[in-house]
């Protein structure tokens, strides 16, 4: 079933990765992370792929990590390898440009992954939120670094600490997104941008992206966050937050 929730296709030299779990607001399960990580990793050795495009179906870009997975991890009921770390590392290590088409709301990693993308197009009505503190955990995906660098400390702290949403139109004004558009125009604009990038000299593109990003710093911060995050999953605060969330959903 997870294969149905992530659709990986090719459009010429562009690899498209589509969230397709609209009934669950495109919340990402462990299995879905694994499929995405494999897809992004495959682009490293495939010279025919020059650009990665993330997009989605439904009203949400992604509601972030599936809370049921978090709850299972917090109680020790989760079994098997966790793929989220591999997903985060593959996106940070990606040598080819990543474009995001954010036609709807984004939560948690659905928001933080946008700071790892090279071009972002967002619906002007979209609400981008990062409720890590409310869930008793901490930021992930090196977002404690990237969000401060991009938005400034006070704006980033308002998103983390107060839980304020970042609206799509503000995401463009503040430098996260290239453009805020009506929802129906987001994917066509993002796909056109991806195709434009794919037509450029590929090695020059890869070298330029590498020069613009300090991958080692991003990976180091991502791993530091991950260690704290894993410990926080076992905390009473997190357990209480996950339990309350699942009770509300029920």
N, C-alpha and C positions, 0 to 999 in steps of 0.2 A: 504493500500500500504506500510506503514511503516514496517509492519510485513515482507514483502518481502525484505526490505532493511537491516534488521538485521536477520540473520539466527542463531538460537540457537539449537544446537544438543548435543548429548552425545556420547562420544567415551570411553566406559568403565567408569572409574572414573573421566574422564576429561570432563568438560563442555566447549564446543567450541562456541565462540561468533564471528560471521563472518560479517564484513561489506560487504554489497552486493548492492551497489549503484554505480557501476563503471562508468555509464554514467555521473554522477555528481562528479566523483573522490572521491566517498565515503564520501562526505560532510555529516555531521551529523545534522539532524533536531531535533527539540524538541521531536517529537514523538519517534524518534530512541533512543534518550537519555533515555526516559522512559522505553523502552524495555530492554536496556542494564542494567539500574539500577535495574529493577526487576529481571533480570537474575542473576546478581552478588549477590543481596540480598538473592536470593533463596539458594545460596550455604552455607549460614551461618547455616542453620538448616537442611541441607541434608547431612548426614554423608556418603552417597554413592558417593558424589562428593568430590574429594580431590584436584583438580587443575582446574584453569580457564585458557583457551587459547584464546587469541585474534588473529584473522587472518582476511583476506580480499580477495576479488576478484578484479581483474583489475590491472592497472598500479600504482595505489595509495593505500597505506595503509589507509590513510584518509586525506582529504584536510581540516579537522577540522570542526568547526562550520559552518553551512550553513549561508552564509552572508545575505541571504534574511531574516532569522530570526533576525539577528543582526539589520538590517535596520528597520524591523518592530518594534523592541523594542525601537530603537532610536527615532522613530516618534510617539510612543504610540499606534501603530496599532496592537501590539501583544496582543492576548486575550487567557486567560487560564493559568494554572499552568506551570511554567518552570521546566523542569526535569534535566537540566544540573547540578544544584547544588547537587541534589540527586545522580546523576551518579558519580560526583567527590567524594562525601562522601562515597559512597558504595565501590568504588575502594580503597580509603585510609583505610577504616575500614575492608576490606576483610582479613579474618584470614587465608585463604588458598592461596597457591602460585599462582601467576599470571605470565603467560608466554606470550610473544608477538612475533608474526611472522610478520615481517615487510618486505614484498616482494617488496614494492615500496615506492614512496615518501610520506612524512608526513608533515603536516602543522598544526600550532597552537596546539590545544589539541591532534591532532594526534601524535605530538611530545612530548608534556608535559606528556601525560599519560604513556609514556615509562619509565619515571623516577619513576613512582609508581609501575612498574612491577618488578618482582624478577629475571626473566631471559628474555633477549631480543636477538633475532636473526634477523639480518637485511641484506638486499641486499647490496652488496658493492657499487652499483651505486646509491642507494637511496639518496635523498636530504631531510634533515630534517630541517625545518625552523619554526621560531616563530615570525611572523610579527605583533606582537601586537602593537608596537609603530607606525608602518606604518598605522595601522587602527585606530589610535587615542585612543587606550585603553591601558591596562596594562596586564602583565602576569597573568595567572590563574593557578589553579590546584596546588597551592603551588610551582610553578616552579621558582618563585623568590628566593625560598629557596633551592629546590632540585637541580636545575641546577648549582647554585653556589657551593653547597656542592660537587657535583659530578665532575664538570668540572673546578672549580676555577673561580674567579671573572672575570678575563680578557677574558677568553674564553666565559663565559656565557654572558658578556656584549657585546661582538662582535656579538653574535647571536641575542640578543635583540636589541641592539642599532644600529648596522650597517646592520642588516638583513642578515648577512652572513649565507650561508647554512652549515650544518654539514653533511658531506658525510658519507655514511655507513661505509666505511673503517676507517674513523677517529673516528666514534662513538665507534667502537670496540677498537681502539688504546687508546682512551681517557677514557674508562671505563663505557660508557653507555651501550654498547652491549657486549654480550658474544662472538659473532663471526659475521664477515661480510662474506657473501657467495654469489655465483651466485644466481640470483633470484629463479631459479627452485629448489634450494636446501634448501631454507629458511624454508618453511613450513614443509617438512619432518624432518628437524633437530629440529625445535621447537616442533613438535608433539612427537618426540622420547624423548625429554627432559621432556615434560609434563608427558608422560607415566612413565618415570623413577621416577619422583617425586611422582606420584600417587602410586607407589609400596612401598614407604617408610612408616615407622610408622607414622600415621597421626597426633596423638597428639604431638609427639615430633616435627614434622614439624611445626605445628601451634605455639607451644611455642617458637620455634627458630625464626620464622618470627616475632613474637610479640616482642621478645627481641632485634631484629635488627632494629626496626623501632619505632620512637617516634611519634605515631599516633596523640597524642594531639597537638604536635607542628605543624604537617602537617595540621591538621584540622584548627588550629588557624590561620595559615598563609593563607590557602585557603579561609577562611571566610573574613579575612582582605582584601585580593586581590579582593574578590567578591564584597565587598562594594564599593571599588574604581572603579572597572570595571563597576558596574551598573551606577554609576554617570557619568563615562566617555562615556557610550553609549548615553547619552543625550547631550554630548558636541558638539559644532560646528565642532571640528576637526574630531570626529568620524562620524558625519553625512556626512561631505564632503567626507571622505574616502570611506564610504559605497556607496554613490551615484556615485562616480567615478568608483568604482569597478563594480557596476551593469551596468553602461553605457558601460564599456569596454566589459563586458560579452554579452550585447545586440548587 
